[in-house]
Amino acid sequence: MTNHHQILIIGGGNAGLSVASQLLHKRSTLKIAIVDPAEKHYYQPAWTLVGAGIFDINKTVRNEKDFIPKNTIWIKEAVAEFEPSSNKVKCVSGTEITYDYMIVCPGIQLDWNKIKGLKEALGKNNVSSNYDFKSAPYTWEMIKNFKGGTAVFTNPSTPIKCGGAPHKIMYLAVDYWRKKGILEKCDIHYVSGATVIFGVPEYKVTLEKVLLKGNIKVHYSANTIAIDGNAKTIEFETKNTEFVKQSLSKSAAGCYSIAEGNDADSVSRVTMNFDLCHAVPPQSAPDFIKNSPLRDQANALGYVEIDKNTMQHSRFPNVFALGDCTNAPCSKTGAAIRKQAPVVVANLLAVMDKKPLSAQYDGYSACPIPTEYGKLMLAEFDYTNKPKMTFPFDQAKPRWTMWILKTKILPWLYWNKILKGTA
Ligand SMILES: Cc1cc2nc3c(=O)[nH]c(=O)nc-3n(C[C@H](O)[C@H](O)[C@H](O)COP(=O)(O)OP(=O)(O)OC[C@H]3O[C@@H](n4cnc5c(N)ncnc54)[C@H](O)[C@@H]3O)c2cc1C
């Protein structure tokens, strides 16, 4: 096999496969190679539904080989280093590959170890995470079998893939416990590193009503640092001690302690007992991106430095990036990739043809948020955090039709159209 390729795509996930297929639809003569070591491909958006007991985990995984587009070369290796000034990547195995043009899309890194004890706690003692293929079915086991007590749902302070996923599962759990008649016995806490429930005011209003209805106590700017599955304790750091004291004092469990800092600016450490915990790890660019010349030096989490509208690398014009790995300040979702991929395709072809880059990505992203079983709010927005609704009705209102879109139509579209570059 030759080790030089006209277009080299790093990562054959949602972004890599979509963009490869779309490039070939536009120009069938292109010579494309995809580097990805994974045997399996996952439809991650359905893991929330798996955790809520309404989707089979086995339907979220397929063989990668069945989705690699015809007429591309699949290099089953993991990239370890980038040398963009010599148009070269090095793989973990030592293989070197060169290219004329490169598209970087190896996704995001789940930093489980940034929450002490989390990785070890997963999948037992009522601790789970829908961010892990193996744990998502356990989320449902613990929600289904919960008999009341303190339930904690965490959200880290870093950007994450699908910013809605940490609270989507909470709304479904609350609805399940309401219908089971045990909600009165549940003391529910959302421990979030963010400062609001949702960044777009129009959608935020809807979610605040859901929080209120479920009597969910929300701790903002609260950064989870440790989870002990055996002791069933969670520790988080916060500056909002007064607020935390107030909301915890209203809680049924009341099992908590606060180690306060010495001055107004210092961070206090809160330890709380739980009976059930759904945790989401902090996330960042994969380490091999962080340690490469492609990274944005100003970005503490090490994402690939691109122009947020053209998706072209800011310093290497023959390099583009899309998906969860970039520093574009959009919400990291598959929905965003649907709009990014055609921009990458058009602008990469323009670079090849020595034409100006004319396609622009406006930061579009979507977050389908189930507010109860059978109802979903489809939040769509762009870089300006303004709603960008597709349908001719108010999408801030949760609807059954949007629930059907999420649970039935989107999974079908993903495997049959999106990965094949036709939607
Ligand atoms: C629980 C959950 C719920 C979600 N809900 C939604 C939702 O409702 N709607 C929505 O739009 N999005 C949702 N998402 C987000 C969506 O799944 C991601 O945004 C999307 O998969 C990102 O695509 P990607 O191609 O950037 O990364 P991925 O799809 O993760 O693919 C990355 C690929 O890169 C490969 N790779 C990694 N390292 C290397 C390496 N060193 N060398 C070569 N290849 C490598 C991997 O094997 C993988 O195949 C959700 C995600 C989760 C976890």
The ligand as an SDF file (V2000), in Angstrom:
LIG
                    3D

 53 58  0  0  0  0  0  0  0  0999 V2000
  -24.5420   10.4630   25.4340 C   0  0  0  0  0  0  0  0  0  0  0  0
  -24.4150   11.2480   24.1480 C   0  0  0  0  0  0  0  0  0  0  0  0
  -25.5390   11.8370   23.6110 C   0  0  0  0  0  0  0  0  0  0  0  0
  -25.4440   12.5730   22.4310 C   0  0  0  0  0  0  0  0  0  0  0  0
  -26.5930   13.1050   21.9040 N   0  0  0  0  0  0  0  0  0  0  0  0
  -26.5360   13.7660   20.7240 C   0  0  0  0  0  0  0  0  0  0  0  0
  -27.7370   14.2470   20.1100 C   0  0  0  0  0  0  0  0  0  0  0  0
  -28.8360   14.0730   20.6300 O   0  0  0  0  0  0  0  0  0  0  0  0
  -27.6310   14.9040   18.9330 N   0  0  0  0  0  0  0  0  0  0  0  0
  -26.4220   15.0920   18.3190 C   0  0  0  0  0  0  0  0  0  0  0  0
  -26.3960   15.6770   17.2400 O   0  0  0  0  0  0  0  0  0  0  0  0
  -25.2680   14.6600   18.8820 N   0  0  0  0  0  0  0  0  0  0  0  0
  -25.2930   13.9950   20.0600 C   0  0  0  0  0  0  0  0  0  0  0  0
  -24.1360   13.5020   20.6090 N   0  0  0  0  0  0  0  0  0  0  0  0
  -22.8270   13.9380   20.0560 C   0  0  0  0  0  0  0  0  0  0  0  0
  -22.3550   13.1810   18.8240 C   0  0  0  0  0  0  0  0  0  0  0  0
  -22.3720   11.7940   19.0500 O   0  0  0  0  0  0  0  0  0  0  0  0
  -20.9400   13.6610   18.5040 C   0  0  0  0  0  0  0  0  0  0  0  0
  -20.9410   15.0740   18.4110 O   0  0  0  0  0  0  0  0  0  0  0  0
  -20.4200   13.0770   17.2000 C   0  0  0  0  0  0  0  0  0  0  0  0
  -20.3520   11.6670   17.2790 O   0  0  0  0  0  0  0  0  0  0  0  0
  -19.0310   13.6330   16.8910 C   0  0  0  0  0  0  0  0  0  0  0  0
  -18.5330   13.0930   15.7140 O   0  0  0  0  0  0  0  0  0  0  0  0
  -16.9620   13.0290   15.4410 P   0  0  0  0  0  0  0  0  0  0  0  0
  -16.8020   12.3930   14.1140 O   0  0  0  0  0  0  0  0  0  0  0  0
  -16.3430   14.3430   15.7210 O   0  0  0  0  0  0  0  0  0  0  0  0
  -16.4300   12.0270   16.5720 O   0  0  0  0  0  0  0  0  0  0  0  0
  -16.8050   10.4950   16.7370 P   0  0  0  0  0  0  0  0  0  0  0  0
  -18.0850   10.1730   16.0830 O   0  0  0  0  0  0  0  0  0  0  0  0
  -16.6740   10.2120   18.1960 O   0  0  0  0  0  0  0  0  0  0  0  0
  -15.6790    9.7250   15.9170 O   0  0  0  0  0  0  0  0  0  0  0  0
  -14.3060    9.8670   16.1660 C   0  0  0  0  0  0  0  0  0  0  0  0
  -13.5660    8.7780   15.4020 C   0  0  0  0  0  0  0  0  0  0  0  0
  -12.1550    9.0380   15.4590 O   0  0  0  0  0  0  0  0  0  0  0  0
  -11.4730    7.8260   15.6880 C   0  0  0  0  0  0  0  0  0  0  0  0
  -10.1820    8.1040   16.3380 N   0  0  0  0  0  0  0  0  0  0  0  0
   -9.9750    8.4380   17.6330 C   0  0  0  0  0  0  0  0  0  0  0  0
   -8.6540    8.5530   17.8610 N   0  0  0  0  0  0  0  0  0  0  0  0
   -8.0200    8.3050   16.6800 C   0  0  0  0  0  0  0  0  0  0  0  0
   -6.6550    8.2650   16.2890 C   0  0  0  0  0  0  0  0  0  0  0  0
   -5.6620    8.4650   17.1670 N   0  0  0  0  0  0  0  0  0  0  0  0
   -6.3660    8.0080   15.0070 N   0  0  0  0  0  0  0  0  0  0  0  0
   -7.3610    7.7800   14.1020 C   0  0  0  0  0  0  0  0  0  0  0  0
   -8.6700    7.7860   14.4270 N   0  0  0  0  0  0  0  0  0  0  0  0
   -8.9940    8.0370   15.7010 C   0  0  0  0  0  0  0  0  0  0  0  0
  -12.4360    7.0400   16.5790 C   0  0  0  0  0  0  0  0  0  0  0  0
  -12.1530    5.6460   16.5270 O   0  0  0  0  0  0  0  0  0  0  0  0
  -13.7930    7.3800   16.0020 C   0  0  0  0  0  0  0  0  0  0  0  0
  -14.1810    6.4730   14.9840 O   0  0  0  0  0  0  0  0  0  0  0  0
  -24.1880   12.7250   21.7770 C   0  0  0  0  0  0  0  0  0  0  0  0
  -23.0530   12.1100   22.3210 C   0  0  0  0  0  0  0  0  0  0  0  0
  -23.1670   11.3700   23.4840 C   0  0  0  0  0  0  0  0  0  0  0  0
  -21.9390   10.6860   24.0440 C   0  0  0  0  0  0  0  0  0  0  0  0
  1  2  1  0
  2  3  1  0
  2 52  2  0
  3  4  2  0
  4  5  1  0
  4 50  1  0
  5  6  2  0
  6  7  1  0
  6 13  1  0
  7  8  2  0
  7  9  1  0
  9 10  1  0
 10 11  2  0
 10 12  1  0
 12 13  2  0
 13 14  1  0
 14 15  1  0
 14 50  1  0
 15 16  1  0
 16 17  1  0
 16 18  1  0
 18 19  1  0
 18 20  1  0
 20 21  1  0
 20 22  1  0
 22 23  1  0
 23 24  1  0
 24 25  2  0
 24 26  1  0
 24 27  1  0
 27 28  1  0
 28 29  2  0
 28 30  1  0
 28 31  1  0
 31 32  1  0
 32 33  1  0
 33 34  1  0
 33 48  1  0
 34 35  1  0
 35 36  1  0
 35 46  1  0
 36 37  1  0
 36 45  1  0
 37 38  2  0
 38 39  1  0
 39 40  1  0
 39 45  2  0
 40 41  1  0
 40 42  2  0
 42 43  1  0
 43 44  2  0
 44 45  1  0
 46 47  1  0
 46 48  1  0
 48 49  1  0
 50 51  2  0
 51 52  1  0
 52 53  1  0
M  END
$$$$
